[in-house]
Amino acid sequence: GTAGLKALVATLAVTPLRSFAGVNLLKFRRALGLSAFFYIAAHLSVWLLLDVQLIGQIWADILKRPYITVGMAGFALLLPLALTSNNISIRRLGAARWRTLHRLSYLAAILGGVHYVMLVKGFQIEPLIYMAAILTLLALRVPSSRRRAAA
């Protein structure tokens, strides 16, 4: 799970790195996003196969444990992003609609951070650091989007 969250954070860092540090990693963003999805899918698979084991228990577990509900919601948001992370989808959806759809990654990252914070027992600093990194990277995007809207 943390590997997927790290990949999501790295994906979110691409635009601020370009804007503030002049480091252009745009050509790696799609690969980072897909890596995040596959790490998170593996995390989900481990939970399904090793923890739950019974198909009938999945819904009960999702509804019983709020952190699983939040994690599943984040994964559900990542699924259409992974499926449309190809050039054919960009052409079919059109660049503007594709970009709008892929803004779901912001909410998915927040849900991933919340999932991790809720998951840990007691007070631990690591999940809070991930959450702070996600919120900071998203906050760094606000000024640039406001400048575009004003122009």
N, CA, C and O atoms as a GROMACS GRO file, in nm:
protein
  604
    1GLY      N    1   0.080  -0.119   0.000
    1GLY     CA    2   0.000   0.000   0.000
    1GLY      C    3   0.084   0.126   0.000
    1GLY      O    4   0.056   0.222  -0.072
    2THR      N    5   0.190   0.125   0.082
    2THR     CA    6   0.273   0.246   0.088
    2THR      C    7   0.348   0.269  -0.042
    2THR      O    8   0.375   0.384  -0.078
    3ALA      N    9   0.382   0.163  -0.113
    3ALA     CA   10   0.450   0.180  -0.243
    3ALA      C   11   0.356   0.251  -0.342
    3ALA      O   12   0.400   0.338  -0.417
    4GLY      N   13   0.228   0.214  -0.340
    4GLY     CA   14   0.130   0.281  -0.425
    4GLY      C   15   0.112   0.426  -0.386
    4GLY      O   16   0.100   0.513  -0.472
    5LEU      N   17   0.110   0.452  -0.255
    5LEU     CA   18   0.095   0.589  -0.208
    5LEU      C   19   0.217   0.673  -0.244
    5LEU      O   20   0.205   0.790  -0.281
    6LYS      N   21   0.336   0.612  -0.235
    6LYS     CA   22   0.458   0.683  -0.275
    6LYS      C   23   0.454   0.716  -0.424
    6LYS      O   24   0.493   0.825  -0.465
    7ALA      N   25   0.407   0.623  -0.505
    7ALA     CA   26   0.398   0.648  -0.649
    7ALA      C   27   0.294   0.756  -0.679
    7ALA      O   28   0.314   0.837  -0.769
    8LEU      N   29   0.183   0.759  -0.604
    8LEU     CA   30   0.084   0.866  -0.621
    8LEU      C   31   0.143   1.001  -0.585
    8LEU      O   32   0.121   1.100  -0.655
    9VAL      N   33   0.218   1.006  -0.475
    9VAL     CA   34   0.283   1.131  -0.434
    9VAL      C   35   0.383   1.175  -0.540
    9VAL      O   36   0.390   1.293  -0.575
   10ALA      N   37   0.461   1.081  -0.592
   10ALA     CA   38   0.557   1.115  -0.698
   10ALA      C   39   0.485   1.168  -0.822
   10ALA      O   40   0.533   1.261  -0.887
   11THR      N   41   0.371   1.109  -0.855
   11THR     CA   42   0.293   1.154  -0.970
   11THR      C   43   0.242   1.296  -0.948
   11THR      O   44   0.246   1.379  -1.039
   12LEU      N   45   0.196   1.324  -0.827
   12LEU     CA   46   0.149   1.459  -0.796
   12LEU      C   47   0.263   1.561  -0.794
   12LEU      O   48   0.240   1.680  -0.816
   13ALA      N   49   0.384   1.515  -0.770
   13ALA     CA   50   0.499   1.606  -0.760
   13ALA      C   51   0.550   1.653  -0.897
   13ALA      O   52   0.626   1.749  -0.904
   14VAL      N   53   0.510   1.587  -1.004
   14VAL     CA   54   0.566   1.618  -1.136
   14VAL      C   55   0.538   1.764  -1.177
   14VAL      O   56   0.630   1.835  -1.217
   15THR      N   57   0.414   1.808  -1.166
   15THR     CA   58   0.380   1.944  -1.209
   15THR      C   59   0.445   2.051  -1.120
   15THR      O   60   0.503   2.145  -1.174
   16PRO      N   61   0.438   2.041  -0.986
   16PRO     CA   62   0.507   2.141  -0.904
   16PRO      C   63   0.659   2.143  -0.928
   16PRO      O   64   0.720   2.250  -0.923
   17LEU      N   65   0.719   2.028  -0.952
   17LEU     CA   66   0.863   2.026  -0.982
   17LEU      C   67   0.892   2.105  -1.109
   17LEU      O   68   0.991   2.178  -1.116
   18ARG      N   69   0.807   2.091  -1.208
   18ARG     CA   70   0.825   2.165  -1.333
   18ARG      C   71   0.802   2.314  -1.310
   18ARG      O   72   0.879   2.396  -1.359
   19SER      N   73   0.699   2.348  -1.236
   19SER     CA   74   0.664   2.488  -1.215
   19SER      C   75   0.764   2.562  -1.127
   19SER      O   76   0.799   2.676  -1.157
   20PHE      N   77   0.809   2.499  -1.020
   20PHE     CA   78   0.890   2.570  -0.921
   20PHE      C   79   1.039   2.540  -0.928
   20PHE      O   80   1.120   2.623  -0.887
   21ALA      N   81   1.077   2.423  -0.981
   21ALA     CA   82   1.219   2.388  -0.986
   21ALA      C   83   1.271   2.377  -1.128
   21ALA      O   84   1.392   2.362  -1.148
   22GLY      N   85   1.184   2.384  -1.225
   22GLY     CA   86   1.228   2.375  -1.363
   22GLY      C   87   1.267   2.234  -1.406
   22GLY      O   88   1.330   2.216  -1.509
   23VAL      N   89   1.229   2.133  -1.326
   23VAL     CA   90   1.260   1.994  -1.357
   23VAL      C   91   1.141   1.936  -1.432
   23VAL      O   92   1.031   1.929  -1.377
   24ASN      N   93   1.162   1.896  -1.557
   24ASN     CA   94   1.053   1.847  -1.640
   24ASN      C   95   1.053   1.694  -1.644
   24ASN      O   96   1.136   1.633  -1.712
   25LEU      N   97   0.960   1.635  -1.572
   25LEU     CA   98   0.945   1.489  -1.567
   25LEU      C   99   0.811   1.444  -1.625
   25LEU      O  100   0.763   1.335  -1.595
   26LEU      N  101   0.751   1.530  -1.710
   26LEU     CA  102   0.619   1.498  -1.765
   26LEU      C  103   0.615   1.366  -1.840
   26LEU      O  104   0.514   1.295  -1.837
   27LYS      N  105   0.725   1.331  -1.906
   27LYS     CA  106   0.724   1.206  -1.984
   27LYS      C  107   0.718   1.083  -1.894
   27LYS      O  108   0.692   0.972  -1.942
   28PHE      N  109   0.741   1.100  -1.764
   28PHE     CA  110   0.736   0.988  -1.670
   28PHE      C  111   0.605   0.982  -1.591
   28PHE      O  112   0.580   0.885  -1.519
   29ARG      N  113   0.522   1.087  -1.603
   29ARG     CA  114   0.403   1.095  -1.518
   29ARG      C  115   0.305   0.981  -1.542
   29ARG      O  116   0.251   0.925  -1.446
   30ARG      N  117   0.282   0.945  -1.667
   30ARG     CA  118   0.189   0.835  -1.696
   30ARG      C  119   0.240   0.704  -1.638
   30ARG      O  120   0.162   0.628  -1.579
   31ALA      N  121   0.368   0.678  -1.653
   31ALA     CA  122   0.427   0.556  -1.597
   31ALA      C  123   0.417   0.555  -1.445
   31ALA      O  124   0.390   0.451  -1.384
   32LEU      N  125   0.439   0.670  -1.383
   32LEU     CA  126   0.426   0.679  -1.237
   32LEU      C  127   0.283   0.652  -1.194
   32LEU      O  128   0.258   0.579  -1.097
   33GLY      N  129   0.188   0.712  -1.265
   33GLY     CA  130   0.047   0.692  -1.230
   33GLY      C  131   0.004   0.546  -1.246
   33GLY      O  132  -0.066   0.492  -1.160
   34LEU      N  133   0.047   0.485  -1.354
   34LEU     CA  134   0.013   0.343  -1.374
   34LEU      C  135   0.083   0.254  -1.272
   34LEU      O  136   0.026   0.155  -1.227
   35SER      N  137   0.206   0.290  -1.236
   35SER     CA  138   0.275   0.214  -1.131
   35SER      C  139   0.198   0.224  -1.001
   35SER      O  140   0.181   0.125  -0.930
   36ALA      N  141   0.151   0.345  -0.969
   36ALA     CA  142   0.071   0.363  -0.847
   36ALA      C  143  -0.052   0.273  -0.852
   36ALA      O  144  -0.085   0.205  -0.755
   37PHE      N  145  -0.121   0.273  -0.966
   37PHE     CA  146  -0.240   0.190  -0.979
   37PHE      C  147  -0.207   0.042  -0.958
   37PHE      O  148  -0.278  -0.027  -0.885
   38PHE      N  149  -0.101  -0.007  -1.020
   38PHE     CA  150  -0.071  -0.150  -1.009
   38PHE      C  151  -0.023  -0.188  -0.869
   38PHE      O  152  -0.052  -0.298  -0.822
   39TYR      N  153   0.051  -0.099  -0.802
   39TYR     CA  154   0.088  -0.127  -0.663
   39TYR      C  155  -0.037  -0.132  -0.575
   39TYR      O  156  -0.049  -0.219  -0.488
   40ILE      N  157  -0.128  -0.040  -0.598
   40ILE     CA  158  -0.250  -0.036  -0.518
   40ILE      C  159  -0.340  -0.156  -0.550
   40ILE      O  160  -0.404  -0.211  -0.461
   41ALA      N  161  -0.345  -0.197  -0.677
   41ALA     CA  162  -0.420  -0.317  -0.714
   41ALA      C  163  -0.359  -0.441  -0.648
   41ALA      O  164  -0.432  -0.530  -0.604
   42ALA      N  165  -0.227  -0.446  -0.640
   42ALA     CA  166  -0.162  -0.558  -0.571
   42ALA      C  167  -0.196  -0.555  -0.422
   42ALA      O  168  -0.221  -0.660  -0.362
   43HIS      N  169  -0.196  -0.437  -0.364
   43HIS     CA  170  -0.233  -0.420  -0.223
   43HIS      C  171  -0.376  -0.471  -0.200
   43HIS      O  172  -0.402  -0.542  -0.102
   44LEU      N  173  -0.467  -0.434  -0.288
   44LEU     CA  174  -0.605  -0.479  -0.280
   44LEU      C  175  -0.613  -0.631  -0.296
   44LEU      O  176  -0.689  -0.697  -0.225
   45SER      N  177  -0.536  -0.685  -0.389
   45SER     CA  178  -0.537  -0.830  -0.412
   45SER      C  179  -0.489  -0.906  -0.289
   45SER      O  180  -0.545  -1.010  -0.254
   46VAL      N  181  -0.386  -0.856  -0.223
   46VAL     CA  182  -0.336  -0.921  -0.102
   46VAL      C  183  -0.444  -0.919   0.005
   46VAL      O  184  -0.467  -1.019   0.073
   47TRP      N  185  -0.511  -0.804   0.020
   47TRP     CA  186  -0.620  -0.796   0.118
   47TRP      C  187  -0.730  -0.897   0.085
   47TRP      O  188  -0.779  -0.966   0.174
   48LEU      N  189  -0.768  -0.904  -0.044
   48LEU     CA  190  -0.875  -0.996  -0.083
   48LEU      C  191  -0.836  -1.142  -0.064
   48LEU      O  192  -0.916  -1.221  -0.013
   49LEU      N  193  -0.715  -1.178  -0.103
   49LEU     CA  194  -0.674  -1.318  -0.102
   49LEU      C  195  -0.627  -1.367   0.036
   49LEU      O  196  -0.654  -1.481   0.074
   50LEU      N  197  -0.557  -1.281   0.109
   50LEU     CA  198  -0.500  -1.326   0.235
   50LEU      C  199  -0.584  -1.289   0.357
   50LEU      O  200  -0.592  -1.366   0.452
   51ASP      N  201  -0.644  -1.172   0.355
   51ASP     CA  202  -0.720  -1.129   0.472
   51ASP      C  203  -0.865  -1.173   0.468
   51ASP      O  204  -0.914  -1.235   0.563
   52VAL      N  205  -0.935  -1.144   0.359
   52VAL     CA  206  -1.078  -1.172   0.352
   52VAL      C  207  -1.104  -1.317   0.317
   52VAL      O  208  -1.177  -1.385   0.388
   53GLN      N  209  -1.046  -1.365   0.210
   53GLN     CA  210  -1.053  -1.502   0.161
   53GLN      C  211  -1.191  -1.548   0.114
   53GLN      O  212  -1.199  -1.628   0.021
   54LEU      N  213  -1.297  -1.501   0.174
   54LEU     CA  214  -1.431  -1.542   0.134
   54LEU      C  215  -1.500  -1.427   0.061
   54LEU      O  216  -1.505  -1.315   0.111
   55ILE      N  217  -1.554  -1.456  -0.056
   55ILE     CA  218  -1.618  -1.354  -0.138
   55ILE      C  219  -1.732  -1.285  -0.062
   55ILE      O  220  -1.750  -1.164  -0.074
   56GLY      N  221  -1.808  -1.360   0.013
   56GLY     CA  222  -1.920  -1.304   0.089
   56GLY      C  223  -1.877  -1.207   0.198
   56GLY      O  224  -1.956  -1.123   0.241
   57GLN      N  225  -1.754  -1.217   0.242
   57GLN     CA  226  -1.704  -1.131   0.348
   57GLN      C  227  -1.658  -0.994   0.298
   57GLN      O  228  -1.643  -0.902   0.378
   58ILE      N  229  -1.637  -0.980   0.168
   58ILE     CA  230  -1.581  -0.856   0.113
   58ILE      C  231  -1.670  -0.737   0.146
   58ILE      O  232  -1.624  -0.640   0.205
   59TRP      N  233  -1.800  -0.745   0.109
   59TRP     CA  234  -1.892  -0.634   0.136
   59TRP      C  235  -1.904  -0.607   0.285
   59TRP      O  236  -1.907  -0.492   0.328
   60ALA      N  237  -1.911  -0.713   0.363
   60ALA     CA  238  -1.923  -0.696   0.508
   60ALA      C  239  -1.802  -0.621   0.562
   60ALA      O  240  -1.816  -0.533   0.647
   61ASP      N  241  -1.682  -0.656   0.513
   61ASP     CA  242  -1.559  -0.590   0.557
   61ASP      C  243  -1.555  -0.444   0.513
   61ASP      O  244  -1.514  -0.357   0.589
   62ILE      N  245  -1.597  -0.419   0.389
   62ILE     CA  246  -1.597  -0.281   0.337
   62ILE      C  247  -1.691  -0.194   0.419
   62ILE      O  248  -1.657  -0.080   0.453
   63LEU      N  249  -1.808  -0.246   0.451
   63LEU     CA  250  -1.907  -0.167   0.526
   63LEU      C  251  -1.873  -0.156   0.674
   63LEU      O  252  -1.909  -0.057   0.739
   64LYS      N  253  -1.805  -0.256   0.728
   64LYS     CA  254  -1.775  -0.259   0.871
   64LYS      C  255  -1.657  -0.169   0.908
   64LYS      O  256  -1.655  -0.110   1.016
   65ARG      N  257  -1.559  -0.160   0.821
   65ARG     CA  258  -1.437  -0.086   0.851
   65ARG      C  259  -1.428   0.039   0.763
   65ARG      O  260  -1.408   0.028   0.642
   66PRO      N  261  -1.442   0.157   0.823
   66PRO     CA  262  -1.442   0.281   0.744
   66PRO      C  263  -1.313   0.302   0.664
   66PRO      O  264  -1.318   0.356   0.554
   67TYR      N  265  -1.198   0.260   0.716
   67TYR     CA  266  -1.074   0.281   0.643
   67TYR      C  267  -1.071   0.196   0.515
   67TYR      O  268  -1.008   0.235   0.416
   68ILE      N  269  -1.138   0.082   0.516
   68ILE     CA  270  -1.147   0.001   0.394
   68ILE      C  271  -1.243   0.068   0.295
   68ILE      O  272  -1.217   0.068   0.174
   69THR      N  273  -1.351   0.125   0.346
   69THR     CA  274  -1.444   0.197   0.258
   69THR      C  275  -1.373   0.311   0.188
   69THR      O  276  -1.391   0.330   0.067
   70VAL      N  277  -1.294   0.388   0.261
   70VAL     CA  278  -1.220   0.500   0.203
   70VAL      C  279  -1.118   0.450   0.101
   70VAL      O  280  -1.105   0.507  -0.007
   71GLY      N  281  -1.047   0.343   0.134
   71GLY     CA  282  -0.949   0.286   0.042
   71GLY      C  283  -1.013   0.234  -0.086
   71GLY      O  284  -0.960   0.253  -0.196
   72MET      N  285  -1.128   0.170  -0.072
   72MET     CA  286  -1.198   0.119  -0.191
   72MET      C  287  -1.249   0.232  -0.278
   72MET      O  288  -1.248   0.222  -0.401
   73ALA      N  289  -1.294   0.340  -0.216
   73ALA     CA  290  -1.339   0.456  -0.293
   73ALA      C  291  -1.222   0.515  -0.372
   73ALA      O  292  -1.237   0.552  -0.489
   74GLY      N  293  -1.105   0.523  -0.309
   74GLY     CA  294  -0.986   0.571  -0.380
   74GLY      C  295  -0.949   0.481  -0.495
   74GLY      O  296  -0.915   0.529  -0.604
   75PHE      N  297  -0.955   0.351  -0.473
   75PHE     CA  298  -0.924   0.257  -0.581
   75PHE      C  299  -1.025   0.269  -0.694
   75PHE      O  300  -0.989   0.264  -0.812
   76ALA      N  301  -1.152   0.284  -0.659
   76ALA     CA  302  -1.257   0.299  -0.761
   76ALA      C  303  -1.232   0.422  -0.848
   76ALA      O  304  -1.262   0.421  -0.967
   77LEU      N  305  -1.178   0.528  -0.789
   77LEU     CA  306  -1.145   0.648  -0.867
   77LEU      C  307  -1.025   0.625  -0.958
   77LEU      O  308  -1.017   0.683  -1.066
   78LEU      N  309  -0.932   0.542  -0.914
   78LEU     CA  310  -0.812   0.516  -0.995
   78LEU      C  311  -0.839   0.424  -1.113
   78LEU      O  312  -0.769   0.430  -1.214
   79LEU      N  313  -0.941   0.340  -1.102
   79LEU     CA  314  -0.970   0.244  -1.209
   79LEU      C  315  -0.996   0.309  -1.344
   79LEU      O  316  -0.932   0.270  -1.442
   80PRO      N  317  -1.085   0.408  -1.356
   80PRO     CA  318  -1.104   0.470  -1.488
   80PRO      C  319  -0.980   0.546  -1.536
   80PRO      O  320  -0.959   0.560  -1.656
   81LEU      N  321  -0.900   0.593  -1.442
   81LEU     CA  322  -0.778   0.663  -1.481
   81LEU      C  323  -0.678   0.568  -1.544
   81LEU      O  324  -0.615   0.600  -1.645
   82ALA      N  325  -0.665   0.450  -1.486
   82ALA     CA  326  -0.574   0.350  -1.542
   82ALA      C  327  -0.624   0.302  -1.678
   82ALA      O  328  -0.545   0.282  -1.770
   83LEU      N  329  -0.754   0.285  -1.689
   83LEU     CA  330  -0.810   0.236  -1.816
   83LEU      C  331  -0.799   0.339  -1.928
   83LEU      O  332  -0.796   0.302  -2.046
   84THR      N  333  -0.794   0.467  -1.894
   84THR     CA  334  -0.786   0.571  -1.997
   84THR      C  335  -0.648   0.633  -2.007
   84THR      O  336  -0.632   0.738  -2.070
   85SER      N  337  -0.548   0.571  -1.948
   85SER     CA  338  -0.412   0.624  -1.956
   85SER      C  339  -0.341   0.572  -2.080
   85SER      O  340  -0.238   0.505  -2.071
   86ASN      N  341  -0.397   0.602  -2.195
   86ASN     CA  342  -0.337   0.564  -2.322
   86ASN      C  343  -0.374   0.668  -2.427
   86ASN      O  344  -0.469   0.744  -2.409
   87ASN      N  345  -0.300   0.670  -2.534
   87ASN     CA  346  -0.320   0.772  -2.637
   87ASN      C  347  -0.456   0.759  -2.706
   87ASN      O  348  -0.516   0.859  -2.744
   88ILE      N  349  -0.504   0.637  -2.722
   88ILE     CA  350  -0.635   0.616  -2.786
   88ILE      C  351  -0.745   0.684  -2.703
   88ILE      O  352  -0.833   0.749  -2.759
   89SER      N  353  -0.741   0.668  -2.572
   89SER     CA  354  -0.842   0.730  -2.487
   89SER      C  355  -0.834   0.881  -2.493
   89SER      O  356  -0.937   0.949  -2.491
   90ILE      N  357  -0.714   0.935  -2.499
   90ILE     CA  358  -0.700   1.080  -2.509
   90ILE      C  359  -0.766   1.130  -2.637
   90ILE      O  360  -0.836   1.231  -2.636
   91ARG      N  361  -0.743   1.059  -2.747
   91ARG     CA  362  -0.806   1.099  -2.874
   91ARG      C  363  -0.958   1.084  -2.869
   91ARG      O  364  -1.030   1.172  -2.916
   92ARG      N  365  -1.006   0.974  -2.814
   92ARG     CA  366  -1.151   0.949  -2.812
   92ARG      C  367  -1.225   1.045  -2.719
   92ARG      O  368  -1.332   1.094  -2.753
   93LEU      N  369  -1.168   1.071  -2.602
   93LEU     CA  370  -1.232   1.160  -2.506
   93LEU      C  371  -1.211   1.307  -2.542
   93LEU      O  372  -1.292   1.393  -2.505
   94GLY      N  373  -1.104   1.335  -2.611
   94GLY     CA  374  -1.065   1.473  -2.633
   94GLY      C  375  -0.977   1.516  -2.517
   94GLY      O  376  -1.000   1.475  -2.403
   95ALA      N  377  -0.879   1.598  -2.544
   95ALA     CA  378  -0.781   1.634  -2.442
   95ALA      C  379  -0.845   1.701  -2.320
   95ALA      O  380  -0.807   1.672  -2.206
   96ALA      N  381  -0.941   1.790  -2.343
   96ALA     CA  382  -1.002   1.862  -2.231
   96ALA      C  383  -1.081   1.768  -2.138
   96ALA      O  384  -1.066   1.775  -2.016
   97ARG      N  385  -1.164   1.681  -2.195
   97ARG     CA  386  -1.240   1.586  -2.112
   97ARG      C  387  -1.148   1.486  -2.045
   97ARG      O  388  -1.171   1.449  -1.930
   98TRP      N  389  -1.043   1.443  -2.115
   98TRP     CA  390  -0.947   1.349  -2.057
   98TRP      C  391  -0.879   1.413  -1.936
   98TRP      O  392  -0.863   1.350  -1.832
   99ARG      N  393  -0.838   1.539  -1.951
   99ARG     CA  394  -0.773   1.611  -1.840
   99ARG      C  395  -0.868   1.625  -1.722
   99ARG      O  396  -0.829   1.607  -1.607
  100THR      N  397  -0.994   1.657  -1.751
  100THR     CA  398  -1.094   1.670  -1.644
  100THR      C  399  -1.112   1.537  -1.572
  100THR      O  400  -1.116   1.534  -1.449
  101LEU      N  401  -1.123   1.429  -1.645
  101LEU     CA  402  -1.134   1.296  -1.584
  101LEU      C  403  -1.014   1.265  -1.496
  101LEU      O  404  -1.029   1.212  -1.386
  102HIS      N  405  -0.896   1.298  -1.543
  102HIS     CA  406  -0.774   1.263  -1.470
  102HIS      C  407  -0.749   1.351  -1.349
  102HIS      O  408  -0.654   1.328  -1.274
  103ARG      N  409  -0.832   1.452  -1.330
  103ARG     CA  410  -0.825   1.529  -1.205
  103ARG      C  411  -0.879   1.447  -1.088
  103ARG      O  412  -0.861   1.485  -0.972
  104LEU      N  413  -0.945   1.336  -1.117
  104LEU     CA  414  -0.987   1.245  -1.010
  104LEU      C  415  -0.868   1.193  -0.931
  104LEU      O  416  -0.882   1.149  -0.817
  105SER      N  417  -0.750   1.199  -0.991
  105SER     CA  418  -0.629   1.153  -0.921
  105SER      C  419  -0.605   1.234  -0.794
  105SER      O  420  -0.550   1.182  -0.697
  106TYR      N  421  -0.646   1.362  -0.792
  106TYR     CA  422  -0.629   1.444  -0.674
  106TYR      C  423  -0.712   1.388  -0.558
  106TYR      O  424  -0.662   1.373  -0.446
  107LEU      N  425  -0.837   1.359  -0.586
  107LEU     CA  426  -0.924   1.303  -0.483
  107LEU      C  427  -0.878   1.163  -0.442
  107LEU      O  428  -0.883   1.128  -0.324
  108ALA      N  429  -0.834   1.084  -0.539
  108ALA     CA  430  -0.785   0.948  -0.508
  108ALA      C  431  -0.664   0.955  -0.416
  108ALA      O  432  -0.651   0.874  -0.324
  109ALA      N  433  -0.575   1.050  -0.440
  109ALA     CA  434  -0.457   1.065  -0.354
  109ALA      C  435  -0.498   1.104  -0.213
  109ALA      O  436  -0.444   1.052  -0.115
  110ILE      N  437  -0.592   1.197  -0.201
  110ILE     CA  438  -0.641   1.237  -0.069
  110ILE      C  439  -0.703   1.117   0.003
  110ILE      O  440  -0.676   1.094   0.120
  111LEU      N  441  -0.785   1.042  -0.069
  111LEU     CA  442  -0.847   0.923  -0.008
  111LEU      C  443  -0.742   0.820   0.033
  111LEU      O  444  -0.757   0.754   0.136
  112GLY      N  445  -0.637   0.805  -0.047
  112GLY     CA  446  -0.528   0.714  -0.010
  112GLY      C  447  -0.459   0.758   0.117
  112GLY      O  448  -0.426   0.676   0.203
  113GLY      N  449  -0.435   0.889   0.129
  113GLY     CA  450  -0.374   0.941   0.251
  113GLY      C  451  -0.464   0.922   0.372
  113GLY      O  452  -0.417   0.884   0.479
  114VAL      N  453  -0.592   0.950   0.355
  114VAL     CA  454  -0.688   0.933   0.464
  114VAL      C  455  -0.696   0.785   0.503
  114VAL      O  456  -0.701   0.752   0.622
  115HIS      N  457  -0.698   0.696   0.404
  115HIS     CA  458  -0.700   0.551   0.429
  115HIS      C  459  -0.582   0.511   0.518
  115HIS      O  460  -0.599   0.435   0.613
  116TYR      N  461  -0.464   0.562   0.485
  116TYR     CA  462  -0.344   0.528   0.562
  116TYR      C  463  -0.351   0.585   0.704
  116TYR      O  464  -0.315   0.516   0.800
  117VAL      N  465  -0.397   0.709   0.718
  117VAL     CA  466  -0.409   0.770   0.850
  117VAL      C  467  -0.508   0.691   0.936
  117VAL      O  468  -0.482   0.666   1.054
  118MET      N  469  -0.621   0.651   0.877
  118MET     CA  470  -0.722   0.577   0.952
  118MET      C  471  -0.678   0.434   0.986
  118MET      O  472  -0.720   0.377   1.086
  119LEU      N  473  -0.593   0.379   0.901
  119LEU     CA  474  -0.552   0.240   0.914
  119LEU      C  475  -0.463   0.215   1.035
  119LEU      O  476  -0.478   0.114   1.104
  120VAL      N  477  -0.372   0.307   1.062
  120VAL     CA  478  -0.273   0.284   1.168
  120VAL      C  479  -0.338   0.291   1.305
  120VAL      O  480  -0.435   0.364   1.327
  121LYS      N  481  -0.284   0.214   1.393
  121LYS     CA  482  -0.333   0.212   1.530
  121LYS      C  483  -0.252   0.313   1.612
  121LYS      O  484  -0.129   0.313   1.606
  122GLY      N  485  -0.321   0.396   1.686
  122GLY     CA  486  -0.252   0.495   1.768
  122GLY      C  487  -0.198   0.610   1.683
  122GLY      O  488  -0.231   0.623   1.565
  123PHE      N  489  -0.116   0.692   1.745
  123PHE     CA  490  -0.058   0.808   1.677
  123PHE      C  491   0.074   0.768   1.613
  123PHE      O  492   0.169   0.731   1.682
  124GLN      N  493   0.080   0.776   1.482
  124GLN     CA  494   0.204   0.750   1.409
  124GLN      C  495   0.227   0.865   1.313
  124GLN      O  496   0.134   0.916   1.252
  125ILE      N  497   0.352   0.905   1.299
  125ILE     CA  498   0.385   1.023   1.220
  125ILE      C  499   0.389   0.995   1.070
  125ILE      O  500   0.357   1.083   0.990
  126GLU      N  501   0.428   0.874   1.029
  126GLU     CA  502   0.446   0.845   0.886
  126GLU      C  503   0.320   0.871   0.802
  126GLU      O  504   0.330   0.936   0.699
  127PRO      N  505   0.203   0.823   0.842
  127PRO     CA  506   0.083   0.851   0.762
  127PRO      C  507   0.053   1.001   0.755
  127PRO      O  508   0.004   1.050   0.653
  128LEU      N  509   0.081   1.072   0.862
  128LEU     CA  510   0.057   1.217   0.863
  128LEU      C  511   0.153   1.289   0.769
  128LEU      O  512   0.117   1.391   0.709
  129ILE      N  513   0.274   1.238   0.755
  129ILE     CA  514   0.371   1.296   0.661
  129ILE      C  515   0.322   1.277   0.518
  129ILE      O  516   0.329   1.369   0.438
  130TYR      N  517   0.272   1.159   0.487
  130TYR     CA  518   0.216   1.134   0.353
  130TYR      C  519   0.098   1.228   0.326
  130TYR      O  520   0.088   1.287   0.218
  131MET      N  521   0.011   1.240   0.424
  131MET     CA  522  -0.106   1.327   0.406
  131MET      C  523  -0.063   1.472   0.386
  131MET      O  524  -0.118   1.542   0.301
  132ALA      N  525   0.034   1.517   0.464
  132ALA     CA  526   0.084   1.654   0.450
  132ALA      C  527   0.149   1.674   0.313
  132ALA      O  528   0.132   1.779   0.252
  133ALA      N  529   0.222   1.575   0.265
  133ALA     CA  530   0.285   1.585   0.133
  133ALA      C  531   0.179   1.595   0.024
  133ALA      O  532   0.192   1.676  -0.068
  134ILE      N  533   0.075   1.514   0.033
  134ILE     CA  534  -0.033   1.516  -0.066
  134ILE      C  535  -0.102   1.653  -0.066
  134ILE      O  536  -0.122   1.712  -0.171
  135LEU      N  537  -0.138   1.701   0.053
  135LEU     CA  538  -0.208   1.829   0.061
  135LEU      C  539  -0.120   1.945   0.016
  135LEU      O  540  -0.168   2.040  -0.046
  136THR      N  541   0.009   1.939   0.047
  136THR     CA  542   0.102   2.043   0.002
  136THR      C  543   0.115   2.042  -0.150
  136THR      O  544   0.109   2.148  -0.213
  137LEU      N  545   0.132   1.925  -0.209
  137LEU     CA  546   0.145   1.917  -0.354
  137LEU      C  547   0.018   1.965  -0.424
  137LEU      O  548   0.026   2.027  -0.530
  138LEU      N  549  -0.097   1.936  -0.366
  138LEU     CA  550  -0.222   1.984  -0.425
  138LEU      C  551  -0.237   2.135  -0.406
  138LEU      O  552  -0.286   2.204  -0.496
  139ALA      N  553  -0.194   2.187  -0.292
  139ALA     CA  554  -0.201   2.332  -0.267
  139ALA      C  555  -0.110   2.408  -0.362
  139ALA      O  556  -0.142   2.520  -0.401
  140LEU      N  557   0.002   2.349  -0.399
  140LEU     CA  558   0.094   2.416  -0.493
  140LEU      C  559   0.032   2.431  -0.631
  140LEU      O  560   0.077   2.515  -0.710
  141ARG      N  561  -0.069   2.354  -0.661
  141ARG     CA  562  -0.136   2.363  -0.791
  141ARG      C  563  -0.238   2.477  -0.796
  141ARG      O  564  -0.271   2.524  -0.905
  142VAL      N  565  -0.287   2.520  -0.682
  142VAL     CA  566  -0.393   2.621  -0.678
  142VAL      C  567  -0.352   2.753  -0.744
  142VAL      O  568  -0.427   2.803  -0.828
  143PRO      N  569  -0.239   2.810  -0.711
  143PRO     CA  570  -0.204   2.939  -0.774
  143PRO      C  571  -0.195   2.932  -0.926
  143PRO      O  572  -0.240   3.023  -0.995
  144SER      N  573  -0.136   2.824  -0.979
  144SER     CA  574  -0.122   2.814  -1.125
  144SER      C  575  -0.257   2.798  -1.193
  144SER      O  576  -0.276   2.851  -1.302
  145SER      N  577  -0.352   2.728  -1.131
  145SER     CA  578  -0.484   2.713  -1.191
  145SER      C  579  -0.562   2.844  -1.184
  145SER      O  580  -0.641   2.873  -1.273
  146ARG      N  581  -0.540   2.923  -1.081
  146ARG     CA  582  -0.605   3.054  -1.071
  146ARG      C  583  -0.550   3.151  -1.175
  146ARG      O  584  -0.624   3.232  -1.230
  147ARG      N  585  -0.419   3.143  -1.202
  147ARG     CA  586  -0.359   3.228  -1.305
  147ARG      C  587  -0.416   3.196  -1.442
  147ARG      O  588  -0.445   3.286  -1.520
  148ARG      N  589  -0.432   3.066  -1.471
  148ARG     CA  590  -0.490   3.025  -1.601
  148ARG      C  591  -0.632   3.074  -1.616
  148ARG      O  592  -0.672   3.117  -1.725
  149ALA      N  593  -0.710   3.069  -1.508
  149ALA     CA  594  -0.849   3.112  -1.514
  149ALA      C  595  -0.860   3.263  -1.534
  149ALA      O  596  -0.952   3.311  -1.600
  150ALA      N  597  -0.765   3.338  -1.478
  150ALA     CA  598  -0.767   3.484  -1.491
  150ALA      C  599  -0.723   3.530  -1.629
  150ALA      O  600  -0.760   3.638  -1.674
  151ALA      N  601  -0.642   3.448  -1.696
  151ALA     CA  602  -0.588   3.489  -1.826
  151ALA      C  603  -0.686   3.481  -1.940
  151ALA      O  604  -0.652   3.513  -2.053
   0.00000   0.00000   0.00000
